[in-house]
Amino acid sequence: MVSVVGDRFQMGSYSGSSNEQPVHWVTLSNFKIGMTEVSVELWNAVMPNSQFRNEQNILPISNVTMNMAMDFITRLGLVTNKNYRLPTEAEWEFVAGEGSGPRTIYAAGLNDTVSFAQRAWYAFNADDQIHSIGSLLPNKLGIFDLAGNVSEWCIDWYGDYSNSDVLNPKGPSSGNKKVLRGGSFIDAAANCRTTARQLLDPNTGNRTTGFRIAINN
């Protein structure tokens, strides 16, 4: 886990899709987030009767629904006696933009795509397949694979942003779809931007979707 010092930042973008608007101020408390996406190895160590026993240990777990991810987090908490959770959408965007200070456009810690292939497995370099966790360069917070590889579940229900300043937002109280962030190995760089939002039914899993864990500091 990587310790993240919370701060006030502007969430969203007027340069991307309409669902990234309005740009608004968000204040976050300190938290910790996974240095990497949850791996097959960790999943198999925690989950009894895992259906992923034949997968490579060093790959990020994928083909997991939101509900499966939540079951994993509950079981991990019982083993470790810690209250792990999924990151909020705001927390995810904060670390993807490299925390406090100047924000980066791409979740790989870059403002252009010149060196993107050194930081992200995406449509250009991934050859339509998942790659080992942590095999490319991290962002300045020391966090890997925030762009590409697998899209990551966030705890928030998908909904419109608020115009108001918000403290530790957790999204709407209900909804039909959950938020995914980061893009995946089949996505173009535009979908791997720090502010790009995707959505998926929480009962659906696919080969491009995984997650990382978070915990209050």
MDTraj code that builds the backbone (N, CA, C; nanometers):
import mdtraj as md
import numpy as np

residues = "MET VAL SER VAL VAL GLY ASP ARG PHE GLN MET GLY SER TYR SER GLY SER SER ASN GLU GLN PRO VAL HIS TRP VAL THR LEU SER ASN PHE LYS ILE GLY MET THR GLU VAL SER VAL GLU LEU TRP ASN ALA VAL MET PRO ASN SER GLN PHE ARG ASN GLU GLN ASN ILE LEU PRO ILE SER ASN VAL THR MET ASN MET ALA MET ASP PHE ILE THR ARG LEU GLY LEU VAL THR ASN LYS ASN TYR ARG LEU PRO THR GLU ALA GLU TRP GLU PHE VAL ALA GLY GLU GLY SER GLY PRO ARG THR ILE TYR ALA ALA GLY LEU ASN ASP THR VAL SER PHE ALA GLN ARG ALA TRP TYR ALA PHE ASN ALA ASP ASP GLN ILE HIS SER ILE GLY SER LEU LEU PRO ASN LYS LEU GLY ILE PHE ASP LEU ALA GLY ASN VAL SER GLU TRP CYS ILE ASP TRP TYR GLY ASP TYR SER ASN SER ASP VAL LEU ASN PRO LYS GLY PRO SER SER GLY ASN LYS LYS VAL LEU ARG GLY GLY SER PHE ILE ASP ALA ALA ALA ASN CYS ARG THR THR ALA ARG GLN LEU LEU ASP PRO ASN THR GLY ASN ARG THR THR GLY PHE ARG ILE ALA ILE ASN ASN".split()
xyz = np.array([
    [0.0837, -0.1190, 0.0000],
    [0.0000, 0.0000, 0.0000],
    [0.0879, 0.1250, 0.0000],
    [0.0431, 0.2271, -0.0692],
    [0.1129, 0.3547, -0.0756],
    [0.0329, 0.4568, 0.0047],
    [0.0990, 0.5247, 0.0978],
    [0.0335, 0.6298, 0.1762],
    [0.0184, 0.7549, 0.0912],
    [-0.1008, 0.8112, 0.0899],
    [-0.1311, 0.9288, 0.0087],
    [-0.1774, 1.0407, 0.1023],
    [-0.1109, 1.1544, 0.0931],
    [-0.1494, 1.2712, 0.1723],
    [-0.2623, 1.3427, 0.0993],
    [-0.3771, 1.3500, 0.1621],
    [-0.4919, 1.4145, 0.0999],
    [-0.4718, 1.5635, 0.0814],
    [-0.5531, 1.6227, -0.0015],
    [-0.5417, 1.7659, -0.0311],
    [-0.6683, 1.8095, -0.1045],
    [-0.6726, 1.9355, -0.1384],
    [-0.7821, 1.9911, -0.2173],
    [-0.7360, 1.9976, -0.3630],
    [-0.8187, 1.9486, -0.4547],
    [-0.7803, 1.9507, -0.5954],
    [-0.9043, 1.9699, -0.6819],
    [-0.8806, 2.0074, -0.8070],
    [-0.9906, 2.0228, -0.9017],
    [-1.0113, 1.8925, -0.9764],
    [-1.1288, 1.8360, -0.9614],
    [-1.1627, 1.7085, -1.0228],
    [-1.2423, 1.7324, -1.1504],
    [-1.2143, 1.6509, -1.2531],
    [-1.2850, 1.6640, -1.3797],
    [-1.2057, 1.7409, -1.4831],
    [-1.2659, 1.7578, -1.6006],
    [-1.1975, 1.8247, -1.7107],
    [-1.2995, 1.8827, -1.8076],
    [-1.2659, 1.9980, -1.8653],
    [-1.3468, 2.0558, -1.9725],
    [-1.2908, 2.0197, -2.1094],
    [-1.1848, 1.9367, -2.1113],
    [-1.1221, 1.8976, -2.2377],
    [-1.1604, 1.7571, -2.2817],
    [-1.2328, 1.6866, -2.1977],
    [-1.2696, 1.5495, -2.2301],
    [-1.4173, 1.5363, -2.2608],
    [-1.4759, 1.4259, -2.2186],
    [-1.6178, 1.4002, -2.2411],
    [-1.7041, 1.4857, -2.1492],
    [-1.8313, 1.4985, -2.1856],
    [-1.9219, 1.5816, -2.1060],
    [-1.9417, 1.5259, -1.9654],
    [-1.9241, 1.3939, -1.9475],
    [-1.9438, 1.3380, -1.8135],
    [-1.8270, 1.3664, -1.7196],
    [-1.7245, 1.4349, -1.7685],
    [-1.6140, 1.4788, -1.6838],
    [-1.6364, 1.6200, -1.6302],
    [-1.7533, 1.6746, -1.6572],
    [-1.7884, 1.8103, -1.6180],
    [-1.9051, 1.8077, -1.5183],
    [-1.9162, 1.9156, -1.4362],
    [-1.8288, 2.0328, -1.4293],
    [-1.7015, 2.0050, -1.3493],
    [-1.5969, 2.0763, -1.3798],
    [-1.4773, 2.0737, -1.2961],
    [-1.5154, 2.1320, -1.1608],
    [-1.4781, 2.0658, -1.0543],
    [-1.5204, 2.1088, -0.9209],
    [-1.4116, 2.0774, -0.8194],
    [-1.4167, 2.1477, -0.7085],
    [-1.3161, 2.1295, -0.6039],
    [-1.3537, 2.0127, -0.5141],
    [-1.2541, 1.9298, -0.4851],
    [-1.2716, 1.8151, -0.3963],
    [-1.1605, 1.8186, -0.2914],
    [-1.1966, 1.7918, -0.1676],
    [-1.0975, 1.7797, -0.0607],
    [-1.0975, 1.6362, -0.0102],
    [-0.9798, 1.5768, -0.0036],
    [-0.9655, 1.4383, 0.0408],
    [-0.8835, 1.4293, 0.1681],
    [-0.9219, 1.3380, 0.2556],
    [-0.8414, 1.3043, 0.3721],
    [-0.7291, 1.2104, 0.3292],
    [-0.6343, 1.1869, 0.4197],
    [-0.5265, 1.0926, 0.3916],
    [-0.5835, 0.9512, 0.3744],
    [-0.5210, 0.8731, 0.2887],
    [-0.5621, 0.7340, 0.2690],
    [-0.4446, 0.6549, 0.2147],
    [-0.4621, 0.5254, 0.2011],
    [-0.3632, 0.4386, 0.1385],
    [-0.4289, 0.3661, 0.0222],
    [-0.3485, 0.3392, -0.0809],
    [-0.4007, 0.2709, -0.1993],
    [-0.2985, 0.1686, -0.2479],
    [-0.3470, 0.0647, -0.3126],
    [-0.2579, -0.0407, -0.3600],
    [-0.1532, 0.0101, -0.4573],
    [-0.0302, -0.0302, -0.4359],
    [0.0777, 0.0065, -0.5276],
    [0.0533, -0.0519, -0.6660],
    [-0.0117, -0.1681, -0.6690],
    [-0.0448, -0.2346, -0.7951],
    [-0.1909, -0.2774, -0.7917],
    [-0.2398, -0.3177, -0.9060],
    [-0.3701, -0.3821, -0.9112],
    [-0.3622, -0.5166, -0.8388],
    [-0.4714, -0.5631, -0.7860],
    [-0.4740, -0.6927, -0.7179],
    [-0.4344, -0.8017, -0.8165],
    [-0.3407, -0.8838, -0.7752],
    [-0.2871, -0.9870, -0.8636],
    [-0.3654, -1.1177, -0.8509],
    [-0.3475, -1.2037, -0.9488],
    [-0.4041, -1.3384, -0.9431],
    [-0.3521, -1.4112, -0.8200],
    [-0.2242, -1.3951, -0.7907],
    [-0.1641, -1.4621, -0.6756],
    [-0.2328, -1.4234, -0.5455],
    [-0.2545, -1.2926, -0.5251],
    [-0.3198, -1.2480, -0.4028],
    [-0.4644, -1.2970, -0.3989],
    [-0.5323, -1.2879, -0.5115],
    [-0.6703, -1.3359, -0.5175],
    [-0.6783, -1.4822, -0.4754],
    [-0.5931, -1.5660, -0.5325],
    [-0.5970, -1.7092, -0.5026],
    [-0.5595, -1.7388, -0.3574],
    [-0.4750, -1.6547, -0.2994],
    [-0.4353, -1.6740, -0.1596],
    [-0.5500, -1.6439, -0.0641],
    [-0.6409, -1.5578, -0.1056],
    [-0.7494, -1.5122, -0.0185],
    [-0.8790, -1.5880, -0.0419],
    [-0.9075, -1.6198, -0.1683],
    [-1.0383, -1.6734, -0.2054],
    [-1.0391, -1.8268, -0.2090],
    [-1.1239, -1.8898, -0.1286],
    [-1.1355, -2.0362, -0.1362],
    [-1.2031, -2.0770, -0.2674],
    [-1.1634, -2.1890, -0.3200],
    [-1.2243, -2.2418, -0.4426],
    [-1.2193, -2.1413, -0.5582],
    [-1.1082, -2.0687, -0.5667],
    [-1.0923, -1.9704, -0.6740],
    [-1.0967, -2.0376, -0.8109],
    [-1.1665, -1.9747, -0.9037],
    [-1.1724, -2.0262, -1.0401],
    [-1.0539, -1.9812, -1.1240],
    [-0.9594, -1.9096, -1.0623],
    [-0.8457, -1.8547, -1.1366],
    [-0.7146, -1.9272, -1.1055],
    [-0.7229, -2.0509, -1.0576],
    [-0.6025, -2.1248, -1.0186],
    [-0.5075, -2.1480, -1.1356],
    [-0.5589, -2.1527, -1.2552],
    [-0.4747, -2.1811, -1.3713],
    [-0.4200, -2.0549, -1.4380],
    [-0.4529, -1.9388, -1.3836],
    [-0.4014, -1.8133, -1.4386],
    [-0.2606, -1.7862, -1.3857],
    [-0.1859, -1.7032, -1.4559],
    [-0.0513, -1.6683, -1.4118],
    [-0.0579, -1.5769, -1.2896],
    [0.0188, -1.6086, -1.1874],
    [0.0153, -1.5355, -1.0610],
    [0.0475, -1.3878, -1.0741],
    [0.1342, -1.3535, -1.1696],
    [0.1837, -1.2163, -1.1786],
    [0.0924, -1.1238, -1.2586],
    [-0.0164, -1.1781, -1.3118],
    [-0.1115, -1.0950, -1.3855],
    [-0.2090, -1.0292, -1.2884],
    [-0.2649, -0.9147, -1.3263],
    [-0.3732, -0.8594, -1.2451],
    [-0.4970, -0.9466, -1.2599],
    [-0.5723, -0.9589, -1.1528],
    [-0.6971, -1.0334, -1.1626],
    [-0.7908, -0.9600, -1.2576],
    [-0.8668, -1.0338, -1.3356],
    [-0.9637, -0.9750, -1.4279],
    [-1.0836, -1.0679, -1.4359],
    [-1.1827, -1.0288, -1.5169],
    [-1.3066, -1.1070, -1.5247],
    [-1.3755, -1.1169, -1.3885],
    [-1.3648, -1.0112, -1.3092],
    [-1.4308, -1.0096, -1.1785],
    [-1.5378, -0.9005, -1.1777],
    [-1.6539, -0.9351, -1.1283],
    [-1.7605, -0.8374, -1.1115],
    [-1.7290, -0.7503, -0.9903],
    [-1.8023, -0.6420, -0.9781],
    [-1.7890, -0.5575, -0.8598],
    [-1.8203, -0.6385, -0.7332],
    [-1.9225, -0.7224, -0.7408],
    [-1.9610, -0.8013, -0.6244],
    [-1.8538, -0.9030, -0.5867],
    [-1.7857, -0.9591, -0.6856],
    [-1.6748, -1.0498, -0.6568],
    [-1.5608, -0.9750, -0.5901],
    [-1.5328, -0.8530, -0.6382],
    [-1.4270, -0.7713, -0.5778],
    [-1.4597, -0.7398, -0.4322],
    [-1.5860, -0.7090, -0.4058],
    [-1.6263, -0.6781, -0.2688],
    [-1.6157, -0.8011, -0.1791],
    [-1.6452, -0.9178, -0.2310],
    [-1.6304, -1.0417, -0.1546],
    [-1.4836, -1.0652, -0.1204],
    [-1.3965, -1.0432, -0.2170],
    [-1.2526, -1.0555, -0.1923],
    [-1.2093, -0.9603, -0.0807],
    [-1.2531, -0.8354, -0.0866],
    [-1.2132, -0.7353, 0.0122],
    [-1.2630, -0.7739, 0.1515],
    [-1.3837, -0.8272, 0.1604],
    [-1.4355, -0.8731, 0.2895],
    [-1.3500, -0.9848, 0.3460],
    [-1.3155, -1.0815, 0.2628],
    [-1.2341, -1.1943, 0.3085],
    [-1.0923, -1.1500, 0.3444],
    [-1.0363, -1.0579, 0.2662],
    [-0.9034, -1.0047, 0.2975],
    [-0.9052, -0.9342, 0.4332],
    [-1.0124, -0.8617, 0.4608],
    [-1.0246, -0.7941, 0.5893],
    [-1.0302, -0.8911, 0.7063],
    [-1.0968, -1.0043, 0.6873],
    [-1.1040, -1.1044, 0.7930],
    [-0.9672, -1.1654, 0.8208],
    [-0.8881, -1.1849, 0.7147],
    [-0.7550, -1.2435, 0.7291],
    [-0.6581, -1.1467, 0.7965],
    [-0.6675, -1.0192, 0.7603],
    [-0.5703, -0.9196, 0.8058],
    [-0.6196, -0.8337, 0.9216],
    [-0.7492, -0.8428, 0.9525],
    [-0.8117, -0.7591, 1.0546],
    [-0.7992, -0.6106, 1.0202],
    [-0.8130, -0.5805, 0.8908],
    [-0.8086, -0.4416, 0.8442],
    [-0.9300, -0.4146, 0.7556],
    [-0.9725, -0.2892, 0.7544],
    [-1.0934, -0.2519, 0.6807],
    [-1.0591, -0.2027, 0.5399],
    [-1.0157, -0.2941, 0.4554],
    [-0.9886, -0.2580, 0.3164],
    [-1.1192, -0.2268, 0.2437],
    [-1.1064, -0.1559, 0.1316],
    [-1.2227, -0.1160, 0.0526],
    [-1.1756, -0.0855, -0.0883],
    [-1.2681, -0.0573, -0.1763],
    [-1.2336, -0.0035, -0.3077],
    [-1.2080, 0.1463, -0.2945],
    [-1.1216, 0.2024, -0.3768],
    [-1.1037, 0.3485, -0.3746],
    [-1.2280, 0.4191, -0.4265],
    [-1.2504, 0.5393, -0.3781],
    [-1.3537, 0.6227, -0.4384],
    [-1.3030, 0.6763, -0.5716],
    [-1.3963, 0.7216, -0.6523],
    [-1.3580, 0.7785, -0.7811],
    [-1.2679, 0.8989, -0.7624],
    [-1.2960, 0.9809, -0.6617],
    [-1.2140, 1.0997, -0.6355],
    [-1.0736, 1.0609, -0.5917],
    [-1.0617, 0.9620, -0.5050],
    [-0.9292, 0.9158, -0.4622],
    [-0.8509, 0.8634, -0.5812],
    [-0.9188, 0.7859, -0.6653],
    [-0.8507, 0.7299, -0.7823],
    [-0.7979, 0.8420, -0.8716],
    [-0.8809, 0.9422, -0.9002],
    [-0.8374, 1.0510, -0.9881],
    [-0.7249, 1.1316, -0.9251],
    [-0.7287, 1.1476, -0.7939],
    [-0.6250, 1.2220, -0.7240],
    [-0.4888, 1.1559, -0.7413],
    [-0.4810, 1.0242, -0.7185],
    [-0.3523, 0.9565, -0.7311],
    [-0.3106, 0.9425, -0.8772],
    [-0.4081, 0.9284, -0.9667],
    [-0.3751, 0.9183, -1.1091],
    [-0.3134, 1.0479, -1.1601],
    [-0.3569, 1.1603, -1.1049],
    [-0.2997, 1.2896, -1.1421],
    [-0.1772, 1.3273, -1.0616],
    [-0.1276, 1.2316, -0.9814],
    [-0.0061, 1.2443, -0.9021],
    [-0.0220, 1.3326, -0.7788],
    [-0.1400, 1.3283, -0.7187],
    [-0.1581, 1.3918, -0.5894],
    [-0.1580, 1.5428, -0.5947],
    [-0.1026, 1.6037, -0.4906],
    [-0.1002, 1.7491, -0.4799],
    [-0.0079, 1.8107, -0.5840],
    [-0.0299, 1.9378, -0.6108],
    [0.0547, 2.0088, -0.7065],
    [-0.0014, 2.0005, -0.8461],
    [0.0811, 2.0282, -0.9466],
    [0.0343, 2.0268, -1.0863],
    [-0.0231, 1.8902, -1.1229],
    [-0.1370, 1.8900, -1.1900],
    [-0.2036, 1.7659, -1.2270],
    [-0.1537, 1.7182, -1.3635],
    [-0.1458, 1.5867, -1.3810],
    [-0.1074, 1.5323, -1.5112],
    [-0.2319, 1.4927, -1.5898],
    [-0.2207, 1.4955, -1.7205],
    [-0.3345, 1.4650, -1.8080],
    [-0.3601, 1.3153, -1.8150],
    [-0.2527, 1.2373, -1.8184],
    [-0.2663, 1.0928, -1.8330],
    [-0.2382, 1.0226, -1.7009],
    [-0.3126, 0.9156, -1.6767],
    [-0.3013, 0.8440, -1.5505],
    [-0.1687, 0.7707, -1.5355],
    [-0.0864, 0.7761, -1.6361],
    [0.0478, 0.7194, -1.6267],
    [0.1482, 0.8222, -1.5743],
    [0.1009, 0.9404, -1.5347],
    [0.1891, 1.0437, -1.4821],
    [0.2535, 1.1264, -1.5903],
    [0.1861, 1.1412, -1.7033],
    [0.2413, 1.2135, -1.8180],
    [0.1420, 1.3179, -1.8668],
    [0.1958, 1.4170, -1.9380],
    [0.1112, 1.5174, -2.0026],
    [0.1074, 1.5022, -2.1535],
    [0.1751, 1.4007, -2.2050],
    [0.1700, 1.3702, -2.3479],
    [0.1890, 1.2199, -2.3628],
    [0.1781, 1.1704, -2.4839],
    [0.1886, 1.0258, -2.5071],
    [0.3239, 0.9840, -2.5634],
    [0.4220, 1.0730, -2.5614],
    [0.5528, 1.0407, -2.6180],
    [0.6149, 0.9197, -2.5490],
    [0.6085, 0.9156, -2.4161],
    [0.6665, 0.8045, -2.3398],
    [0.5602, 0.7132, -2.2803],
    [0.4404, 0.7177, -2.3367],
    [0.3278, 0.6473, -2.2774],
    [0.3509, 0.4970, -2.2716],
    [0.4161, 0.4420, -2.3719],
    [0.4387, 0.2977, -2.3759],
    [0.5324, 0.2502, -2.2648],
    [0.6039, 0.3431, -2.1996],
    [0.6895, 0.3069, -2.0868],
    [0.6116, 0.3029, -1.9556],
    [0.4892, 0.3551, -1.9588],
    [0.4100, 0.3682, -1.8363],
    [0.2785, 0.2913, -1.8398],
    [0.2300, 0.2548, -1.9587],
    [0.0956, 0.1976, -1.9683],
    [0.0873, 0.0892, -2.0752],
    [0.0173, -0.0214, -2.0400],
    [-0.0194, -0.1216, -2.1393],
    [-0.1543, -0.0820, -2.1971],
    [-0.1524, -0.0371, -2.3217],
    [-0.2759, 0.0087, -2.3849],
    [-0.2778, -0.0419, -2.5289],
    [-0.3740, 0.0043, -2.6091],
    [-0.3954, -0.0546, -2.7412],
    [-0.2705, -0.0523, -2.8294],
    [-0.1860, 0.0476, -2.8103],
    [-0.0691, 0.0640, -2.8957],
    [0.0367, -0.0428, -2.8727],
    [0.0549, -0.0868, -2.7480],
    [0.1684, -0.1745, -2.7169],
    [0.1324, -0.3054, -2.6465],
    [0.0060, -0.3267, -2.6122],
    [-0.0296, -0.4409, -2.5280],
    [-0.0547, -0.5691, -2.6070],
    [-0.0668, -0.5600, -2.7393],
    [-0.0909, -0.6781, -2.8222],
    [-0.2170, -0.7535, -2.7775],
    [-0.3183, -0.6769, -2.7368],
    [-0.4490, -0.7310, -2.7003],
    [-0.4415, -0.8317, -2.5859],
    [-0.3529, -0.8073, -2.4892],
    [-0.3463, -0.8979, -2.3754],
    [-0.3010, -0.8261, -2.2489],
    [-0.3392, -0.8828, -2.1354],
    [-0.2991, -0.8311, -2.0047],
    [-0.1516, -0.8613, -1.9825],
    [-0.0867, -0.7732, -1.9069],
    [0.0557, -0.7912, -1.8758],
    [0.0787, -0.7927, -1.7251],
    [0.1967, -0.8354, -1.6870],
    [0.2317, -0.8490, -1.5456],
    [0.2159, -0.7173, -1.4715],
    [0.1701, -0.7255, -1.3467],
    [0.1575, -0.6046, -1.2666],
    [0.2961, -0.5450, -1.2400],
    [0.3029, -0.4134, -1.2387],
    [0.4265, -0.3450, -1.2029],
    [0.5413, -0.3631, -1.2991],
    [0.5128, -0.4012, -1.4239],
    [0.6219, -0.4274, -1.5188],
    [0.6640, -0.3041, -1.5973],
    [0.5906, -0.1945, -1.5829],
    [0.6280, -0.0667, -1.6437],
    [0.6572, 0.0348, -1.5337],
    [0.6924, 0.1555, -1.5728],
    [0.7314, 0.2564, -1.4747],
    [0.6112, 0.3084, -1.3960],
    [0.6301, 0.3405, -1.2665],
    [0.5221, 0.3970, -1.1863],
    [0.5122, 0.5476, -1.2062],
    [0.4052, 0.6074, -1.1512],
    [0.4014, 0.7540, -1.1481],
    [0.4844, 0.8034, -1.0302],
    [0.4849, 0.9317, -1.0051],
    [0.5763, 0.9864, -0.9041],
    [0.5369, 0.9476, -0.7614],
    [0.4140, 0.8980, -0.7425],
    [0.3728, 0.8497, -0.6113],
    [0.4160, 0.7054, -0.5880],
    [0.4753, 0.6435, -0.6911],
    [0.5182, 0.5051, -0.6804],
    [0.4072, 0.4054, -0.7041],
    [0.3047, 0.4449, -0.7810],
    [0.1897, 0.3600, -0.8080],
    [0.1931, 0.3157, -0.9544],
    [0.1733, 0.1863, -0.9775],
    [0.1862, 0.1270, -1.1100],
    [0.0497, 0.1055, -1.1765],
    [0.0516, 0.1069, -1.3087],
    [-0.0615, 0.0612, -1.3918],
    [-0.1913, 0.1380, -1.3685],
    [-0.1805, 0.2651, -1.3325],
    [-0.3014, 0.3453, -1.3208],
    [-0.3624, 0.3708, -1.4581],
    [-0.2812, 0.3670, -1.5598],
    [-0.3309, 0.3759, -1.6976],
    [-0.3140, 0.2405, -1.7639],
    [-0.4208, 0.1935, -1.8290],
    [-0.4103, 0.0707, -1.9047],
    [-0.4062, -0.0553, -1.8188],
    [-0.3660, -0.1641, -1.8800],
    [-0.3658, -0.3004, -1.8265],
    [-0.5101, -0.3444, -1.7992],
    [-0.5646, -0.3239, -1.6798],
    [-0.7078, -0.3486, -1.6611],
    [-0.7744, -0.2226, -1.6072],
    [-0.8960, -0.1976, -1.6514],
    [-0.9765, -0.0911, -1.5923],
    [-1.0078, -0.1296, -1.4484],
    [-1.0262, -0.0294, -1.3631],
    [-1.0371, -0.0569, -1.2199],
    [-1.1707, -0.0112, -1.1628],
    [-1.2347, -0.1019, -1.0885],
    [-1.3579, -0.0683, -1.0191],
    [-1.3338, 0.0391, -0.9138],
    [-1.4233, 0.1362, -0.9065],
    [-1.4296, 0.2294, -0.7941],
    [-1.5597, 0.2028, -0.7194],
    [-1.5683, 0.2489, -0.5955],
    [-1.6841, 0.2198, -0.5121],
    [-1.8076, 0.2983, -0.5546],
    [-1.7896, 0.4083, -0.6280],
    [-1.8999, 0.4999, -0.6573],
    [-2.0003, 0.4446, -0.7579],
    [-2.1271, 0.4706, -0.7322],
    [-2.2256, 0.4613, -0.8381],
    [-2.1988, 0.5727, -0.9382],
    [-2.2186, 0.5433, -1.0635],
    [-2.1972, 0.6434, -1.1673],
    [-2.3078, 0.7490, -1.1620],
    [-2.2667, 0.8762, -1.1699],
    [-2.3628, 0.9859, -1.1697],
    [-2.2972, 1.1157, -1.2098],
    [-2.3766, 1.2215, -1.2219],
    [-2.3239, 1.3528, -1.2591],
    [-2.2444, 1.4121, -1.1438],
    [-2.1465, 1.4926, -1.1787],
    [-2.0686, 1.5627, -1.0789],
    [-2.1485, 1.6768, -1.0163],
    [-2.1059, 1.7148, -0.8974],
    [-2.1648, 1.8292, -0.8277],
    [-2.0959, 1.9584, -0.8716],
    [-2.1686, 2.0692, -0.8645],
    [-2.1090, 2.2011, -0.8872],
    [-2.0403, 2.2542, -0.7625],
    [-2.0685, 2.1937, -0.6486],
    [-2.0224, 2.2457, -0.5202],
    [-1.8889, 2.1844, -0.4798],
    [-1.8201, 2.2522, -0.3881],
    [-1.7037, 2.1931, -0.3247],
    [-1.7500, 2.0731, -0.2418],
    [-1.6751, 1.9629, -0.2473],
    [-1.7159, 1.8432, -0.1746],
    [-1.5987, 1.7864, -0.0949],
    [-1.6321, 1.7226, 0.0171],
    [-1.5331, 1.6604, 0.1045],
    [-1.5495, 1.5098, 0.0985],
    [-1.4432, 1.4400, 0.0608],
    [-1.4431, 1.2938, 0.0540],
    [-1.5686, 1.2376, -0.0134],
    [-1.5964, 1.2783, -0.1376],
    [-1.7189, 1.2327, -0.2044],
    [-1.7164, 1.0829, -0.2320],
    [-1.8359, 1.0236, -0.2289],
    [-1.8501, 0.8798, -0.2546],
    [-1.9515, 0.8512, -0.3636],
    [-1.9885, 0.9541, -0.4399],
    [-2.0812, 0.9344, -0.5499],
    [-2.2254, 0.9297, -0.5035],
    [-2.3193, 0.9055, -0.5963],
    [-2.4615, 0.8980, -0.5626],
    [-2.4894, 0.7840, -0.4645],
    [-2.6021, 0.7930, -0.3942],
    [-2.6385, 0.6902, -0.2970],
    [-2.6900, 0.5630, -0.3632],
    [-2.7282, 0.5713, -0.4895],
    [-2.7758, 0.4529, -0.5620],
    [-2.7567, 0.4749, -0.7114],
    [-2.7780, 0.3707, -0.7887],
    [-2.7622, 0.3821, -0.9333],
    [-2.7713, 0.2469, -1.0005],
    [-2.7399, 0.2440, -1.1287],
    [-2.7442, 0.1201, -1.2071],
    [-2.6061, 0.0714, -1.2487],
    [-2.5111, 0.1643, -1.2574],
    [-2.3762, 0.1308, -1.3034],
    [-2.2731, 0.1822, -1.2029],
    [-2.1617, 0.1124, -1.1941],
    [-2.0496, 0.1558, -1.1119],
    [-1.9413, 0.2163, -1.2013],
    [-1.8561, 0.2976, -1.1401],
    [-1.7506, 0.3683, -1.2133],
    [-1.6299, 0.2778, -1.2338],
    [-1.5743, 0.2823, -1.3545],
    [-1.4449, 0.2227, -1.3859],
    [-1.3488, 0.3349, -1.4205],
    [-1.2239, 0.3183, -1.3845],
    [-1.1235, 0.4195, -1.4156],
    [-0.9976, 0.3567, -1.4732],
    [-0.9230, 0.4354, -1.5515],
    [-0.7887, 0.4005, -1.5952],
    [-0.7742, 0.3450, -1.7343],
    [-0.8838, 0.2991, -1.7950],
    [-0.8686, 0.2361, -1.9260],
    [-0.8017, 0.0997, -1.9143],
    [-0.7901, 0.0303, -2.0256],
    [-0.7359, -0.1054, -2.0230],
    [-0.6431, -0.1299, -2.1409],
    [-0.6014, -0.2546, -2.1538],
    [-0.5062, -0.2918, -2.2596],
    [-0.5665, -0.2831, -2.3993],
    [-0.6976, -0.2664, -2.4105],
    [-0.7583, -0.2515, -2.5433],
    [-0.7930, -0.1060, -2.5752],
    [-0.7681, -0.0155, -2.4815],
    [-0.8097, 0.1236, -2.4981],
    [-0.7018, 0.2111, -2.5606],
    [-0.7489, 0.3125, -2.6318],
    [-0.6583, 0.4166, -2.6806],
    [-0.6164, 0.5053, -2.5640],
    [-0.5125, 0.5837, -2.5858],
    [-0.4603, 0.6697, -2.4795],
    [-0.5662, 0.7655, -2.4263],
    [-0.6577, 0.8099, -2.5124],
    [-0.7603, 0.9052, -2.4692],
    [-0.8462, 0.8493, -2.3571],
    [-0.8661, 0.7186, -2.3552],
    [-0.9455, 0.6561, -2.2499],
    [-0.8641, 0.6265, -2.1244],
    [-0.7344, 0.6543, -2.1306],
    [-0.6462, 0.6333, -2.0162],
    [-0.6098, 0.7655, -1.9485],
    [-0.6842, 0.8706, -1.9820],
    [-0.6590, 0.9997, -1.9186],
    [-0.6983, 0.9969, -1.7703],
    [-0.6393, 1.0849, -1.6953],
    [-0.6647, 1.0944, -1.5520],
    [-0.8112, 1.1153, -1.5202],
    [-0.8809, 1.1920, -1.6022],
    [-1.0193, 1.2290, -1.5727],
    [-1.1228, 1.1449, -1.6454],
    [-1.0804, 1.0541, -1.7330],
    [-1.1746, 0.9761, -1.8138],
    [-1.2556, 0.8811, -1.7263],
    [-1.3861, 0.8757, -1.7518],
    [-1.4778, 0.7930, -1.6731],
    [-1.5427, 0.6864, -1.7618],
    [-1.5491, 0.5654, -1.7110],
    [-1.6235, 0.4588, -1.7754],
    [-1.7214, 0.4008, -1.6744],
    [-1.8161, 0.3222, -1.7191],
    [-1.9172, 0.2672, -1.6296],
    [-1.9522, 0.1254, -1.6702],
    [-1.9950, 0.0462, -1.5711],
    [-2.0263, -0.0941, -1.5967],
    [-2.1231, -0.1434, -1.4891],
    [-2.2125, -0.2328, -1.5301],
    [-2.3032, -0.2971, -1.4358],
    [-2.2196, -0.3728, -1.3317],
    [-2.2497, -0.3569, -1.2016],
    [-2.1674, -0.4231, -1.0989],
    [-2.1762, -0.5745, -1.1013],
    [-2.2741, -0.6298, -1.1727],
    [-2.2855, -0.7747, -1.1841],
    [-2.2151, -0.8301, -1.3074],
    [-2.1453, -0.7424, -1.3782],
    [-2.0768, -0.7808, -1.5013],
    [-1.9256, -0.7802, -1.4801],
    [-1.8589, -0.8798, -1.5309],
    [-1.7133, -0.8828, -1.5334],
    [-1.6665, -0.9138, -1.6739],
    [-1.5498, -0.8677, -1.7099],
    [-1.4955, -0.8998, -1.8414],
    [-1.3430, -0.9028, -1.8349],
    [-1.2825, -0.9385, -1.9431],
    [-1.1374, -0.9613, -1.9429],
    [-1.0565, -0.8344, -1.9270],
    [-1.1204, -0.7191, -1.9368],
    [-1.0473, -0.5928, -1.9262],
    [-1.0651, -0.5251, -1.7910],
    [-1.1352, -0.5884, -1.6985],
    [-1.1715, -0.5220, -1.5733],
    [-1.1135, -0.5924, -1.4514],
    [-1.0453, -0.5143, -1.3664],
    [-0.9922, -0.5628, -1.2390],
    [-1.0115, -0.4565, -1.1323],
    [-0.9210, -0.4510, -1.0351],
    [-0.9340, -0.3500, -0.9295],
    [-0.8069, -0.3440, -0.8457],
    [-0.7968, -0.2367, -0.7671],
    [-0.6958, -0.2262, -0.6624],
    [-0.7672, -0.1880, -0.5333],
    [-0.7011, -0.2064, -0.4209],
    [-0.7659, -0.1820, -0.2924],
    [-0.7164, -0.0515, -0.2304],
    [-0.7952, -0.0028, -0.1350],
    [-0.7613, 0.1181, -0.0599],
    [-0.7982, 0.0943, 0.0858],
    [-0.7540, 0.1857, 0.1704],
    [-0.7872, 0.1792, 0.3124],
    [-0.7689, 0.3185, 0.3715],
    [-0.8471, 0.3520, 0.4719],
    [-0.8282, 0.4802, 0.5392],
    [-0.6954, 0.4815, 0.6109],
    [-0.6315, 0.5962, 0.6149],
    [-0.4989, 0.6072, 0.6751],
    [-0.5097, 0.6127, 0.8272],
])
top = md.Topology()
chain = top.add_chain()
for i, resn in enumerate(residues, 1):
    res = top.add_residue(resn, chain, resSeq=i)
    for name in ("N", "CA", "C"):
        top.add_atom(name, md.element.get_by_symbol(name[0]), res)
traj = md.Trajectory(xyz[None], top)
